[in-house]
Each structure stands twice: as structure tokens, then as C-alpha cells.
Amino acid sequence: MKELIEYIATSIVNSPEEVKVKEARAGDSVIVQLKVGSEDVGKVIGRQGRVAQAMRSLLKVASMKKGLRANLEIE
């Protein structure tokens, strides 16, 4: 799941080398933390949060296939 978010984020931003993704597991839940450069935050969030919501939806679908619950945090 970490790889999925990393792939999406690096495809969107202007500075893919600044993309950092961390994954923390606690039982059956997973928290994926995404950190991007300050000039790319708007691109990752999107207009009215649409890009961020789409990334969260894809993450939830991928986690459900593995029987986990996932949450995306954008820093």
C-alpha cells in the first residue's frame, strides 16, 4: 500500500525526489503518511480535496483486499 501512494504522488508532483511515504501498522489498521515538498502540497490535495480523496479511496480498496483498514495522512 505504501508503494501505491508513493507511485501516485511521484506521478503528480514536480519534485518527485521530495516525496516521502511512511507506513505504520497497528493490528488490522494501517496509517500511511505522505510528505511532499511545500510547493507540491496543492497538487497532492487538489481542488476541494478531490485528488486526496481519490488517493484515500484507492488506498481503502487496496487495504480491504488484504483485510486491513487504511488511513492516509498528508503532511
C-alpha positions as CSV (number, residue, x, y, z in Angstrom):
1,M,0.0,0.0,0.0
2,K,2.9,2.3,0.7
3,E,4.1,1.7,-2.9
4,L,0.7,2.6,-4.3
5,I,0.6,6.0,-2.6
6,E,4.3,6.6,-3.5
7,Y,3.6,5.9,-7.2
8,I,0.6,8.2,-7.4
9,A,2.3,11.0,-5.5
10,T,5.5,10.9,-7.6
11,S,3.4,10.9,-10.8
12,I,1.6,14.1,-9.7
13,V,4.3,16.4,-8.2
14,N,7.0,18.5,-9.8
15,S,9.7,17.3,-7.3
16,P,9.3,13.5,-7.0
17,E,12.6,13.2,-5.1
18,E,10.9,15.1,-2.1
19,V,8.1,12.5,-1.8
20,K,8.4,10.5,1.4
21,V,5.9,7.8,2.4
22,K,5.8,6.0,5.8
23,E,3.6,3.2,6.8
24,A,2.7,2.3,10.4
25,R,0.7,-0.8,11.3
26,A,-1.3,-1.4,14.5
27,G,-3.2,-4.6,14.5
28,D,-5.5,-4.6,11.5
29,S,-5.2,-0.9,10.7
30,V,-2.6,0.9,8.7
31,I,-1.7,4.6,8.7
32,V,0.1,5.8,5.6
33,Q,1.8,9.2,6.0
34,L,2.6,11.2,2.8
35,K,5.1,14.1,2.9
36,V,5.8,16.2,-0.2
37,G,7.6,19.5,-0.8
38,S,5.9,22.7,0.2
39,E,5.2,23.8,-3.5
40,D,3.6,20.4,-4.3
41,V,1.1,20.2,-1.4
42,G,-1.6,21.8,-3.5
43,K,-1.2,19.3,-6.3
44,V,-1.5,16.4,-3.9
45,I,-4.6,17.8,-2.3
46,G,-6.2,19.0,-5.5
47,R,-9.2,21.3,-5.9
48,Q,-11.6,20.9,-3.0
49,G,-9.5,17.9,-1.9
50,R,-10.5,15.7,-4.9
51,V,-7.1,14.2,-5.5
52,A,-6.6,13.5,-1.9
53,Q,-10.0,11.9,-1.6
54,A,-9.3,9.7,-4.7
55,M,-6.0,8.6,-3.2
56,R,-7.8,7.7,0.0
57,S,-10.4,5.7,-1.9
58,L,-7.8,3.7,-3.8
59,L,-5.9,3.1,-0.6
60,K,-9.1,1.8,1.1
61,V,-9.9,-0.6,-1.8
62,A,-6.3,-1.9,-1.7
63,S,-6.4,-2.4,2.1
64,M,-9.8,-4.1,2.0
65,K,-8.4,-6.8,-0.3
66,K,-5.9,-7.6,2.4
67,G,-8.4,-7.5,5.2
68,L,-7.0,-4.3,6.7
69,R,-8.2,-0.7,7.4
70,A,-6.1,2.1,6.0
71,N,-6.0,5.8,6.5
72,L,-3.9,8.4,4.6
73,E,-2.4,11.4,6.3
74,I,-0.9,14.2,4.2
75,E,1.7,16.3,5.9
